[in-house]
Structures are given as C-alpha cells and as structure tokens.
C-alpha cells in the first residue's frame, strides 16, 4: 500500500467546497473543507490521481514517484481574485456615478 499526503492550501475558490479524489479515473473519496490535510492509502499498482471540485478537475498526477506529497490549490490565486474583483467593483461604481452625474445635469 502507498500513502499519499494531500495538503489543502488556503484559497477562496476551494476553501469551502468538498473536493473529490479520483484514483485511476474512479471516484475514491471526498475531502471535506474542514480537513486541511488528508492521508489516503492506495494500492501499489495505482497509476493516476485527479482531484476535482464541482465541475473542475486537476491534471492527472503520476503516482509512480517515491514521495507522494501534494499541495492542492486553484490556479487563480487569491491575489489575482482580489485584483479582478476590485477592478470589477470600481468599474461598476464609476459607471453608476457617471450615470448619476448625467441624470442630475439633465434636470
């Protein structure tokens, strides 16, 4: 039996969602949001690991390596999320203020 150590990095996209673990394309186990570390035992002949959240899935990871420690996170990191969200929020705020200026200047 092989032991795989999975670590869940802090990330706003996957922090509150259960993850699904697939071994060789077959569902293996759920990984609850409250668990930041998960250790699973798999058969020695297992070849591929995939972790999924909702409709997204990770790339296949080869399990032939000797050290099986993986950190799970989203490719869109928290800083990028904050930048995109703030840009979206400020853009909408400026659009709203511009609309108010036009309304009050027409009256």
C-alpha positions as CSV (number, residue, x, y, z in Angstrom):
1,X,0.0,0.0,0.0
2,X,1.1,3.5,-0.8
3,X,0.4,6.6,1.3
4,X,-0.5,9.8,-0.3
5,X,-0.4,13.0,1.7
6,X,-2.6,15.8,0.4
7,X,-2.4,19.4,1.7
8,X,-5.1,21.9,1.1
9,X,-3.7,25.4,0.6
10,X,-5.8,28.4,1.7
11,X,-7.7,29.6,-1.4
12,X,-11.0,31.4,-1.6
13,X,-12.2,29.4,-4.6
14,X,-11.9,25.9,-2.9
15,X,-11.8,26.7,0.8
16,X,-15.5,26.0,1.5
17,X,-16.1,23.2,-1.1
18,X,-15.6,19.5,-0.7
19,X,-13.1,18.0,-3.1
20,X,-13.4,14.7,-4.9
21,X,-10.5,12.4,-5.1
22,X,-10.2,10.0,-8.1
23,X,-7.7,7.2,-8.5
24,X,-7.3,5.8,-12.0
25,X,-10.4,7.6,-13.1
26,X,-12.6,6.0,-10.4
27,X,-14.1,8.0,-7.5
28,X,-12.1,7.2,-4.3
29,X,-13.1,9.6,-1.5
30,X,-14.4,13.0,-0.6
31,X,-12.1,15.6,1.1
32,X,-14.2,17.8,3.4
33,X,-13.4,21.6,3.6
34,X,-12.6,21.4,7.3
35,X,-9.7,18.9,6.7
36,X,-6.6,20.8,5.7
37,X,-4.6,17.6,5.4
38,X,-5.7,14.2,4.1
39,X,-3.8,10.9,4.0
40,X,-5.1,8.2,1.8
41,X,-3.8,4.7,1.3
42,X,-4.0,3.2,-2.2
43,X,-2.9,0.0,-3.9
44,X,0.7,-0.2,-5.2
45,X,-0.5,-0.6,-8.8
46,X,-2.5,2.6,-8.8
47,X,-1.2,5.0,-11.6
48,X,-3.1,8.3,-11.7
49,X,-4.5,10.8,-9.2
50,X,-7.0,13.5,-10.0
51,X,-8.7,15.9,-7.6
52,X,-11.9,17.7,-8.6
53,X,-14.1,20.4,-7.2
54,X,-17.6,20.9,-8.7
55,X,-17.0,20.7,-12.5
56,X,-13.3,21.5,-12.4
57,X,-10.6,18.8,-12.2
58,X,-6.9,18.8,-11.8
59,X,-4.4,17.4,-14.3
60,X,-3.6,13.8,-13.8
61,X,-0.7,13.2,-11.4
62,X,1.5,10.2,-11.9
63,X,1.7,8.0,-8.8
64,X,4.9,6.2,-9.7
65,X,7.0,8.7,-7.7
66,X,8.5,7.7,-4.4
67,X,7.5,10.8,-2.4
68,X,3.7,11.4,-2.7
69,X,3.1,14.8,-1.1
70,X,0.8,17.2,-3.0
71,X,-0.4,20.7,-2.3
72,X,-3.9,21.3,-3.7
73,X,-4.8,24.9,-4.7
74,X,-6.5,26.8,-7.6
75,X,-4.6,28.2,-10.4
76,X,-6.3,31.5,-9.9
77,X,-4.6,32.7,-6.8
78,X,-6.2,34.8,-4.1
79,X,-4.3,38.0,-5.1
80,X,-5.5,37.8,-8.7
81,X,-9.0,37.2,-7.5
82,X,-8.9,40.3,-5.3
83,X,-7.5,42.4,-8.2
84,X,-10.2,41.2,-10.6
85,X,-13.0,41.7,-8.1
86,X,-11.8,45.2,-7.1
87,X,-11.4,46.2,-10.7
88,X,-15.0,45.0,-11.4
89,X,-16.4,46.7,-8.4
90,X,-14.6,50.0,-9.1
91,X,-15.7,49.9,-12.7
92,X,-19.3,49.4,-11.8
93,X,-19.1,52.2,-9.1
94,X,-17.6,54.6,-11.7
95,X,-20.3,53.7,-14.2
96,X,-23.0,54.3,-11.6
97,X,-21.6,57.7,-10.5
98,X,-21.2,58.7,-14.2
99,X,-24.9,57.8,-14.7
100,X,-25.9,59.9,-11.7
101,X,-24.0,62.9,-13.0
102,X,-25.7,62.7,-16.3
103,X,-29.1,62.4,-14.7
104,X,-28.6,65.4,-12.5
105,X,-27.0,67.6,-15.2
106,X,-30.0,67.0,-17.5
107,X,-32.5,68.1,-14.9
